[in-house]
Amino acid sequence: MIEDFSEEEKEILTAEAVEQLAAKHAELAIEDFGPYLDLSPLQEEGSLWETLEFDYEGETLCLRVSASDKELAAAPYEGALDGAVVFREDFLELDSAEEEYAYDGSCADIRSGNLEHILDGNVEMSDYLTVTLPEGLRLSGFKYWMGSHGGAAFLREGEAEEELTLENAGFYAEKPLAGGIEIWGNGEIEQGTSVVKELTPLETGGWGKDALILRRGIRQTDSGTVWYIARTEREGSRISYCLYLSEEEYTEEEFLAVSETLCLMENAVY
């Protein structure tokens, strides 16, 4: 059970404590935050969404801790951590959802092992993977709101990164781009999609050591757009990677050629 801490026993969150929490990776649990915040909403309401502040080299950063009803339904309270995301203080000052989604600050889950870049605001997809794209496409910057753990869109020539929003980027976008790579929790990528065609599963290829290719095929999204899908995770990990290209613009052979170049870094999976 979650240990209760009195107000007198509460501790002030420090950058050193954040580093210690991040080092637990997938083992990080909601109970680890007991010394820093009130966890009673978990027991009383079944969900938690709290933000803690800490000092990092003279700057105030924030750590948002969340546990959702969905997570609680499948796990005991002490293992129900949904997210532990670090971001800069100015993120809290954004006025609208549109501005929030355009924010390119260092928003990422501390469990990724990418803590130095998160704290310094230099998060990029290259921290997690490498990929060779077809001619005419380029990878956008890291967008924390793509997938459930961040991602990046594939931009065509002439498409501005500043225009990326939830409406025109992402796997479930109303007006999808040419494609992208998104990071998902296990099983989440399956929601809202229907299989159009399954491709024969291949060996790990260029996906990196210990990576598993779970599915390649064509899927129909909620928006009616057809995409090629490649999904991978490391055995025992919480994280999956989804690479997709528009079926309307790229052939199966072109998609498979791109997927073979995708290689996960050591801290890509946790």
DRENTI-745173 format. One line per field, with one value per residue: residue in one letter; z, x, y of N, C-alpha, C in turn. Coordinates in steps of 0.05 Angstrom, whole numbers, plus 5000, padded with zeros to 4 digits. Each point is the difference from the previous one (the first is absolute). Layout:
BEGIN
resn: c(A; ...) .
nc3: c(Z; ...) .
nc1: c(X; ...) .
nc2: c(Y; ...) .
cac3: c(Z; ...) .
cac1: c(X; ...) .
cac2: c(Y; ...) .
cc3: c(Z; ...) .
cc1: c(X; ...) .
cc2: c(Y; ...) .
//
This chain:
BEGIN
resn: c(M; I; E; D; F; S; E; E; E; K; E; I; L; T; A; E; A; V; E; Q; L; A; A; K; H; A; E; L; A; I; E; D; F; G; P; Y; L; D; L; S; P; L; Q; E; E; G; S; L; W; E; T; L; E; F; D; Y; E; G; E; T; L; C; L; R; V; S; A; S; D; K; E; L; A; A; A; P; Y; E; G; A; L; D; G; A; V; V; F; R; E; D; F; L; E; L; D; S; A; E; E; E; Y; A; Y; D; G; S; C; A; D; I; R; S; G; N; L; E; H; I; L; D; G; N; V; E; M; S; D; Y; L; T; V; T; L; P; E; G; L; R; L; S; G; F; K; Y; W; M; G; S; H; G; G; A; A; F; L; R; E; G; E; A; E; E; E; L; T; L; E; N; A; G; F; Y; A; E; K; P; L; A; G; G; I; E; I; W; G; N; G; E; I; E; Q; G; T; S; V; V; K; E; L; T; P; L; E; T; G; G; W; G; K; D; A; L; I; L; R; R; G; I; R; Q; T; D; S; G; T; V; W; Y; I; A; R; T; E; R; E; G; S; R; I; S; Y; C; L; Y; L; S; E; E; E; Y; T; E; E; E; F; L; A; V; S; E; T; L; C; L; M; E; N; A; V; Y) .
nc3: c(5000; 4992; 5005; 5022; 4990; 5025; 5003; 5026; 4990; 4988; 4977; 4997; 4976; 4995; 4986; 5022; 5013; 4981; 5002; 5026; 4997; 4983; 5017; 5010; 4980; 4989; 5019; 4989; 5025; 5001; 5013; 4979; 4993; 5017; 5000; 4976; 4998; 5001; 5007; 5019; 4980; 4999; 5027; 4999; 4978; 5004; 5003; 4987; 5003; 5008; 5005; 4999; 5015; 4985; 5014; 4975; 5011; 5021; 4986; 5001; 5005; 4984; 5018; 4979; 5022; 4986; 5009; 4980; 4996; 4974; 5009; 5015; 4978; 4991; 5020; 5021; 5020; 5014; 4980; 5007; 4999; 4991; 5014; 4994; 4992; 4990; 5008; 4984; 5018; 4978; 5000; 5027; 4987; 4985; 4982; 4979; 4993; 4982; 5019; 5016; 4979; 4997; 5026; 4996; 5025; 5023; 4987; 5019; 4999; 5026; 4996; 4980; 5022; 4990; 5025; 4993; 4978; 5016; 5018; 4980; 4995; 4997; 5006; 4987; 4977; 4992; 5022; 4984; 4976; 4979; 4978; 4978; 4994; 4986; 4976; 5010; 5019; 5022; 5021; 5011; 5016; 5024; 4998; 5024; 4984; 4984; 4993; 5017; 4986; 4980; 4982; 4974; 4985; 4977; 4995; 4982; 4977; 5013; 5015; 5015; 5015; 4997; 4978; 5011; 4999; 5020; 4987; 4997; 5024; 4998; 5012; 5017; 4984; 5000; 4999; 4997; 5010; 4989; 5025; 5015; 5023; 5013; 5025; 5005; 5020; 5012; 4976; 5006; 4984; 5014; 5017; 4991; 4996; 4974; 5000; 4981; 5007; 5004; 5005; 4987; 5026; 5003; 4996; 5021; 4980; 4991; 5013; 5001; 5017; 5002; 4977; 5003; 4975; 5009; 4984; 4976; 4991; 4990; 5011; 5008; 5000; 5023; 4990; 4996; 5010; 4978; 5019; 4994; 5014; 5016; 5016; 5018; 5015; 5021; 5001; 5011; 4978; 5009; 4984; 4981; 4977; 4990; 4978; 4988; 4977; 4986; 5000; 5000; 5015; 5016; 4985; 5000; 4977; 4994; 5011; 4989; 4979; 5005; 5005; 4979; 4996; 5012; 5016; 5021; 5015; 5017; 5000; 4977; 5015; 5015) .
nc1: c(5017; 4989; 5025; 4987; 5005; 5006; 4987; 5005; 4991; 4984; 5011; 5019; 4988; 5021; 5018; 5014; 4978; 4997; 5026; 4996; 4979; 5014; 5019; 4976; 4999; 4996; 5019; 5001; 4991; 4974; 5005; 5017; 4976; 4996; 5027; 4990; 4980; 4976; 5001; 4988; 5002; 5022; 5001; 4996; 5014; 5022; 5008; 5022; 5002; 5025; 5007; 5025; 5011; 5022; 5022; 5005; 5023; 4985; 4989; 4975; 5001; 4983; 4990; 4986; 4987; 4994; 4976; 4992; 4974; 5008; 5021; 4984; 4985; 5025; 5003; 5014; 4991; 5016; 4987; 4984; 5027; 4988; 5009; 5025; 4988; 5024; 4996; 5003; 5006; 5011; 5002; 5001; 5014; 5000; 4987; 5007; 4982; 4993; 5005; 4985; 4984; 5003; 4999; 5025; 4992; 5014; 4978; 5006; 4994; 5004; 4982; 5002; 5012; 4983; 5006; 5026; 4991; 4985; 5019; 5017; 4978; 5016; 4976; 5011; 4987; 5021; 4987; 4980; 5004; 5007; 4996; 5000; 4992; 4977; 5010; 5004; 5008; 4992; 5015; 4977; 4998; 5009; 4977; 4999; 4984; 5020; 4982; 5009; 5023; 4988; 5011; 5001; 4994; 4993; 5017; 4981; 5012; 5006; 4998; 4988; 5021; 5001; 4992; 5018; 4977; 4983; 4991; 5026; 5004; 5013; 5000; 4986; 5017; 4985; 5022; 5005; 5024; 5024; 5004; 5011; 5012; 4986; 5003; 4994; 4982; 5007; 4992; 5010; 5019; 4990; 4997; 4976; 5013; 4998; 5006; 5015; 5026; 5007; 5024; 5016; 4999; 5019; 5025; 5016; 5016; 4994; 4982; 5023; 5020; 4991; 4998; 4974; 4998; 4980; 4999; 4996; 4988; 4975; 4995; 4975; 5005; 4994; 5020; 5002; 5023; 5011; 5011; 5026; 5002; 5019; 4999; 5015; 5010; 5014; 5007; 4976; 5001; 4997; 5021; 4984; 5013; 4987; 5009; 4991; 4992; 4993; 4980; 4989; 5023; 5000; 5016; 4991; 5012; 4990; 4977; 5002; 5008; 4981; 4982; 5014; 4998; 4977; 5016; 4993; 5001; 5021; 4996; 4996; 5006; 4978) .
nc2: c(4976; 5023; 5008; 5006; 5025; 5007; 5023; 4992; 4977; 5017; 4993; 5017; 5000; 4985; 5013; 4998; 5007; 5020; 5004; 4998; 5016; 5016; 4996; 5001; 5018; 4977; 4998; 5024; 5004; 5002; 4979; 5001; 5011; 4980; 5001; 5004; 4982; 5011; 4975; 5013; 5019; 4986; 5001; 5027; 5007; 4985; 5026; 5007; 5026; 4998; 5025; 4991; 5019; 5003; 5005; 5009; 5002; 5006; 4980; 5010; 4974; 4987; 4984; 4993; 4992; 4978; 4993; 4985; 5004; 5004; 5014; 5013; 4999; 5004; 5016; 4991; 5015; 4984; 4989; 5020; 5004; 5022; 5020; 5006; 5022; 5006; 5025; 5021; 5018; 5011; 4974; 5005; 5018; 4978; 5016; 4986; 4982; 5019; 5019; 4986; 4994; 5026; 4996; 5009; 5004; 4997; 4993; 4984; 4975; 5004; 4981; 5018; 5010; 5018; 4998; 4997; 4988; 4985; 4999; 4995; 4986; 4979; 4993; 4979; 4993; 5014; 5009; 4992; 5012; 4984; 5015; 4986; 5025; 4996; 5003; 5024; 4982; 5014; 4995; 5004; 5022; 4994; 4987; 5011; 5014; 4991; 4981; 4983; 4997; 5013; 5016; 4994; 5021; 4988; 5020; 5008; 5003; 5022; 4978; 5019; 4996; 5026; 4988; 4984; 4987; 4995; 5022; 5006; 4990; 4977; 4977; 5016; 5013; 5023; 5014; 4975; 4999; 5001; 5005; 4981; 5006; 4983; 5009; 4975; 5001; 4978; 4992; 5024; 4992; 4979; 5019; 4997; 4977; 4995; 4975; 5011; 4998; 4975; 5011; 4984; 4992; 5019; 4994; 5002; 4990; 5025; 4987; 4987; 4997; 4976; 5014; 5002; 4991; 5013; 5021; 4992; 5022; 4999; 5024; 4999; 5026; 5012; 5014; 4973; 5010; 4989; 4986; 5000; 4977; 5009; 4979; 5011; 4982; 5007; 4975; 5001; 5016; 5025; 5003; 5011; 4995; 5020; 4988; 5022; 4992; 5021; 4983; 5024; 5003; 4978; 4985; 4975; 4998; 5024; 4993; 4975; 5013; 5018; 4982; 4990; 5026; 4995; 5014; 4985; 5023; 5000; 5026; 4986; 4980; 5001) .
cac3: c(5000; 4999; 5027; 5006; 5012; 5011; 4989; 5011; 4988; 4971; 4991; 4977; 4977; 4990; 4975; 5007; 5004; 4973; 4988; 5013; 4991; 4972; 4998; 5004; 4973; 5000; 5027; 5014; 5007; 5012; 5028; 5003; 5003; 5026; 5017; 4988; 4994; 5013; 4983; 5008; 4978; 4988; 5016; 5003; 4975; 4980; 4980; 5012; 4980; 5016; 4990; 5020; 4990; 5011; 4989; 4985; 4992; 5003; 4985; 5010; 4982; 5011; 4996; 5002; 5006; 4995; 5000; 4989; 5006; 4983; 5012; 5026; 4996; 4993; 5018; 5027; 5002; 5002; 4974; 4981; 4989; 4972; 4988; 5016; 4978; 5007; 4981; 5011; 5015; 4982; 4989; 5015; 4994; 4974; 5004; 4986; 4991; 4975; 5007; 5015; 4982; 4984; 5017; 4993; 5022; 5007; 5012; 4996; 5025; 5011; 5000; 4975; 5003; 4984; 5019; 4995; 4979; 5009; 5018; 4986; 4979; 4973; 4992; 4972; 4994; 4998; 5026; 5003; 4977; 4975; 4978; 4974; 4987; 4971; 4990; 5002; 5027; 5022; 5026; 5016; 5027; 5018; 5009; 5023; 4998; 4981; 5014; 5029; 5013; 4983; 4974; 4980; 4974; 4975; 4985; 4972; 4993; 5001; 5024; 5022; 5026; 5019; 4995; 5010; 5022; 5002; 4978; 4975; 5004; 5018; 4989; 4998; 4992; 4980; 4975; 5005; 4984; 4985; 5019; 5025; 5020; 5025; 5022; 5013; 5020; 4988; 4994; 4994; 4972; 4988; 5003; 4979; 4974; 4990; 4982; 4972; 4989; 5016; 4986; 5014; 5019; 4993; 5022; 5012; 4980; 5010; 5023; 5023; 5016; 5018; 4992; 4988; 4982; 5007; 4978; 4977; 4984; 4992; 5019; 4995; 5024; 5004; 4981; 4974; 4984; 5002; 5006; 5005; 5029; 5012; 5028; 5013; 5029; 5011; 5016; 5028; 5001; 5000; 4978; 4972; 4980; 4976; 4977; 4980; 4976; 4986; 4980; 4976; 4988; 5000; 4996; 5021; 4998; 5011; 5029; 5012; 4998; 5022; 5026; 5004; 5008; 5027; 5020; 5026; 5018; 5025; 5018; 4986; 5011; 5029) .
cac1: c(4983; 5014; 5006; 4991; 5019; 4988; 5011; 5027; 5019; 5002; 5026; 5001; 5011; 5025; 5010; 5012; 4979; 4989; 5020; 4997; 4974; 5002; 5017; 4984; 4989; 4974; 4994; 4990; 4972; 4987; 5007; 5026; 4996; 4987; 5013; 4999; 4973; 4978; 4990; 4973; 4980; 5000; 4984; 4973; 4987; 5009; 5017; 5018; 5013; 5012; 5025; 5020; 5021; 5026; 5020; 5021; 5020; 4989; 4975; 4978; 4989; 4977; 4996; 4972; 4996; 4972; 4991; 4974; 4981; 5007; 5023; 4992; 4983; 5017; 5022; 4996; 5007; 5028; 5013; 4982; 5011; 4993; 5020; 5017; 5009; 5014; 4997; 5009; 4979; 4984; 4978; 4976; 4989; 4986; 4973; 4980; 5008; 5016; 5027; 5012; 5008; 5022; 5023; 5021; 5018; 5011; 4979; 5005; 4998; 5027; 5007; 5013; 5029; 5010; 4995; 5016; 4989; 4974; 5004; 5012; 4982; 5011; 4990; 4996; 4996; 5026; 5007; 4987; 5002; 5009; 4984; 5005; 4974; 5000; 5007; 4978; 4989; 5019; 4988; 4995; 5011; 4986; 4974; 4992; 4971; 4995; 5000; 4994; 5026; 5015; 5005; 5007; 4986; 5015; 4991; 5007; 5012; 4982; 4983; 5013; 4997; 4984; 4971; 4992; 4981; 4987; 4982; 5013; 5022; 4994; 4989; 4971; 4995; 4979; 5014; 5026; 5023; 5010; 5006; 5014; 5007; 4988; 5007; 4975; 5000; 4992; 4972; 4984; 4999; 4979; 4973; 4989; 5009; 4991; 5020; 4992; 5017; 5023; 5024; 5014; 5020; 5027; 5019; 5004; 5012; 5014; 4986; 5017; 5004; 4978; 4974; 4982; 4980; 4975; 4980; 5003; 4976; 4986; 4978; 4981; 4997; 4974; 4995; 4995; 5025; 5014; 5029; 5016; 5007; 5020; 4999; 5021; 5005; 5019; 4986; 4997; 4999; 4974; 4999; 5000; 5004; 4983; 5008; 4979; 5000; 4974; 4997; 4993; 5023; 5024; 4993; 5009; 5029; 5012; 4996; 5017; 5028; 5003; 4999; 5025; 5021; 4994; 5016; 4995; 5023; 4999; 4979; 4975; 4980; 5001) .
cac2: c(5024; 5025; 5010; 5027; 5017; 5024; 5025; 5005; 4981; 5005; 5010; 5018; 4987; 5012; 4988; 4974; 4980; 4993; 4981; 4974; 4989; 4993; 4976; 4976; 4993; 4987; 4993; 5023; 4996; 5023; 5001; 5013; 5028; 5005; 5020; 5026; 5011; 4986; 4979; 4992; 4999; 4973; 4982; 5011; 5006; 4982; 5012; 5020; 5018; 5020; 5011; 5006; 5018; 4996; 5018; 4987; 5020; 5027; 5003; 4983; 4981; 4987; 4972; 4993; 4972; 4993; 4972; 5002; 4978; 4977; 4986; 4989; 4976; 4977; 4997; 5010; 5028; 5005; 4997; 5012; 5024; 5004; 5018; 5017; 5016; 5025; 5021; 5026; 5014; 5017; 4983; 5004; 5027; 5001; 5008; 4984; 4973; 5003; 5008; 4977; 4979; 5011; 5004; 4981; 4998; 4974; 4983; 4972; 4983; 4996; 4972; 4994; 4999; 5023; 5021; 5024; 5016; 5010; 5023; 5022; 5009; 4993; 4974; 4995; 4972; 4987; 4989; 4974; 4982; 5011; 4990; 5013; 5006; 5003; 5027; 5019; 5001; 5005; 4994; 5024; 4999; 4983; 5011; 4984; 4993; 4979; 4975; 5005; 5006; 5017; 4990; 5020; 4997; 5002; 5023; 5002; 5025; 5022; 4999; 5013; 4986; 5017; 4995; 4973; 4999; 4975; 4997; 4993; 4982; 4978; 4976; 5002; 5027; 5004; 5006; 4989; 5007; 4977; 4978; 5008; 4979; 5006; 4983; 4992; 4979; 4974; 4996; 5024; 5005; 4983; 5012; 5017; 4993; 4974; 4988; 4997; 4979; 4993; 4992; 4979; 5010; 4996; 4999; 5027; 5018; 5023; 5012; 5002; 4976; 4991; 5011; 4981; 5011; 4987; 5000; 5018; 4996; 5024; 5004; 5022; 5016; 5012; 5021; 4988; 5000; 4974; 5003; 4976; 5001; 4982; 5004; 4985; 5004; 4981; 4981; 5008; 5029; 5013; 5018; 4991; 5021; 4997; 5015; 4998; 5016; 5000; 4979; 5014; 5012; 4983; 4972; 4982; 4997; 5024; 4999; 4980; 5010; 5019; 4986; 4985; 5018; 5010; 4987; 5011; 5005; 4985; 5011; 5004; 4982; 4997) .
cc3: c(5000; 5029; 5003; 5014; 5011; 4988; 5010; 4987; 4970; 4994; 4977; 4977; 4991; 4973; 5005; 5004; 4974; 4986; 5012; 4991; 4971; 4997; 5004; 4974; 5004; 5028; 5017; 5004; 5014; 5030; 5005; 5004; 5027; 5017; 4989; 4995; 5015; 4980; 5007; 4978; 4986; 5014; 5001; 4974; 4977; 4978; 5013; 4977; 5016; 4988; 5023; 4987; 5013; 4986; 4985; 4989; 5000; 4986; 5012; 4978; 5014; 4994; 5004; 5003; 4996; 5002; 4992; 5008; 4985; 5013; 5026; 4996; 4995; 5020; 5028; 5001; 4998; 4973; 4978; 4988; 4970; 4986; 5021; 4981; 5011; 4979; 5013; 5011; 4981; 4986; 5014; 4994; 4973; 5004; 4988; 4992; 4975; 5006; 5014; 4981; 4982; 5016; 4994; 5022; 5006; 5015; 4993; 5026; 5010; 4999; 4975; 5003; 4984; 5017; 4994; 4978; 5008; 5017; 4985; 4976; 4972; 4991; 4970; 4996; 4998; 5027; 5003; 4976; 4977; 4978; 4974; 4985; 4970; 4992; 5000; 5026; 5020; 5026; 5015; 5027; 5017; 5010; 5022; 4998; 4979; 5014; 5029; 5015; 4982; 4972; 4981; 4974; 4978; 4984; 4971; 4995; 5000; 5024; 5023; 5026; 5019; 4997; 5011; 5024; 5002; 4976; 4974; 5003; 5020; 4988; 4996; 4991; 4980; 4973; 5002; 4981; 4985; 5018; 5025; 5016; 5027; 5021; 5016; 5023; 4987; 4996; 4991; 4970; 4986; 5001; 4976; 4972; 4992; 4980; 4972; 4987; 5020; 4982; 5016; 5019; 4992; 5024; 5009; 4982; 5013; 5024; 5025; 5016; 5018; 4992; 4987; 4982; 5005; 4977; 4978; 4983; 4991; 5019; 4991; 5027; 5002; 4978; 4972; 4983; 5005; 5005; 5000; 5029; 5005; 5030; 5014; 5030; 5008; 5020; 5030; 5004; 5001; 4973; 4973; 4982; 4975; 4978; 4979; 4976; 4986; 4978; 4973; 4985; 4997; 4997; 5024; 5000; 5011; 5030; 5013; 4999; 5022; 5027; 5006; 5010; 5029; 5021; 5027; 5015; 5026; 5018; 4987; 5013; 5030; 5011) .
cc1: c(5017; 5005; 4991; 5022; 4986; 5012; 5028; 5021; 5005; 5028; 4997; 5013; 5025; 5008; 5013; 4979; 4987; 5018; 4997; 4974; 5002; 5016; 4985; 4986; 4972; 4991; 4988; 4970; 4989; 5008; 5027; 4997; 4986; 5014; 4997; 4972; 4979; 4988; 4971; 4979; 4999; 4981; 4971; 4985; 5009; 5017; 5017; 5013; 5012; 5027; 5018; 5021; 5026; 5020; 5022; 5019; 4989; 4974; 4979; 4989; 4976; 5000; 4971; 4996; 4971; 4995; 4971; 4982; 5006; 5022; 4991; 4983; 5016; 5022; 4993; 5010; 5030; 5015; 4985; 5010; 4994; 5022; 5016; 5015; 5013; 4995; 5009; 4976; 4982; 4978; 4974; 4987; 4986; 4970; 4980; 5012; 5017; 5028; 5014; 5011; 5024; 5025; 5021; 5021; 5008; 4980; 5006; 5000; 5028; 5009; 5015; 5030; 5013; 5000; 5016; 4988; 4972; 5004; 5011; 4983; 5009; 4990; 4995; 4995; 5027; 5011; 4990; 5005; 5013; 4983; 5007; 4974; 5003; 5008; 4976; 4986; 5021; 4985; 4996; 5015; 4982; 4975; 4989; 4971; 4994; 5002; 4992; 5026; 5017; 5005; 5008; 4985; 5020; 4989; 5009; 5014; 4979; 4982; 5015; 4995; 4982; 4970; 4990; 4981; 4988; 4981; 5014; 5025; 4992; 4984; 4970; 4992; 4977; 5012; 5029; 5022; 5010; 5005; 5013; 5008; 4988; 5007; 4974; 5005; 4989; 4970; 4985; 4998; 4978; 4973; 4992; 5009; 4988; 5020; 4988; 5016; 5023; 5023; 5013; 5020; 5028; 5018; 5006; 5013; 5015; 4988; 5016; 5000; 4976; 4973; 4983; 4980; 4974; 4980; 5008; 4975; 4989; 4976; 4984; 4997; 4972; 4994; 4996; 5025; 5014; 5030; 5013; 5009; 5023; 5001; 5020; 5001; 5022; 4986; 5000; 4997; 4971; 4995; 5000; 5005; 4984; 5011; 4979; 5005; 4973; 5000; 4993; 5024; 5024; 4991; 5009; 5030; 5015; 4998; 5019; 5029; 5006; 5001; 5025; 5022; 4996; 5015; 4996; 5026; 4995; 4977; 4973; 4977; 5004; 4976) .
cc2: c(5025; 5009; 5028; 5016; 5025; 5024; 5006; 4982; 5005; 5012; 5019; 4986; 5015; 4987; 4973; 4979; 4992; 4981; 4972; 4987; 4990; 4974; 4974; 4991; 4987; 4992; 5023; 4997; 5024; 5003; 5014; 5030; 5007; 5021; 5028; 5012; 4983; 4980; 4992; 5001; 4973; 4982; 5009; 5003; 4981; 5012; 5022; 5016; 5023; 5009; 5009; 5018; 4993; 5019; 4985; 5022; 5028; 5005; 4982; 4982; 4986; 4970; 4993; 4970; 4994; 4971; 5001; 4977; 4975; 4983; 4986; 4975; 4975; 4995; 5009; 5029; 5004; 4996; 5015; 5026; 5002; 5017; 5015; 5018; 5026; 5021; 5026; 5015; 5016; 4984; 5005; 5027; 5001; 5003; 4980; 4973; 5002; 5007; 4977; 4979; 5009; 5002; 4978; 4999; 4972; 4983; 4971; 4985; 4994; 4971; 4992; 4997; 5023; 5025; 5026; 5017; 5011; 5025; 5024; 5010; 4994; 4972; 4998; 4970; 4985; 4991; 4972; 4981; 5015; 4987; 5015; 5002; 5001; 5029; 5018; 5002; 5006; 4996; 5026; 4998; 4982; 5014; 4982; 4990; 4979; 4973; 5004; 5007; 5018; 4988; 5023; 4993; 5000; 5023; 4999; 5027; 5022; 5000; 5011; 4986; 5016; 4996; 4974; 5004; 4973; 4994; 4990; 4982; 4979; 4978; 5002; 5028; 5001; 5005; 4991; 5010; 4975; 4976; 5010; 4976; 5009; 4979; 4995; 4981; 4974; 4998; 5024; 5006; 4985; 5014; 5016; 4993; 4973; 4990; 4998; 4977; 4995; 4992; 4978; 5011; 4993; 4999; 5029; 5019; 5023; 5013; 5002; 4974; 4996; 5011; 4978; 5014; 4985; 4998; 5019; 4995; 5027; 5002; 5024; 5015; 5011; 5021; 4989; 4998; 4973; 5005; 4972; 5003; 4981; 5006; 4982; 5006; 4981; 4982; 5009; 5030; 5010; 5015; 4987; 5023; 4994; 5018; 4997; 5019; 4998; 4979; 5013; 5011; 4981; 4971; 4983; 4996; 5024; 5001; 4981; 5009; 5020; 4986; 4985; 5018; 5010; 4984; 5014; 5004; 4985; 5010; 5004; 4984; 4998; 4987) .
//
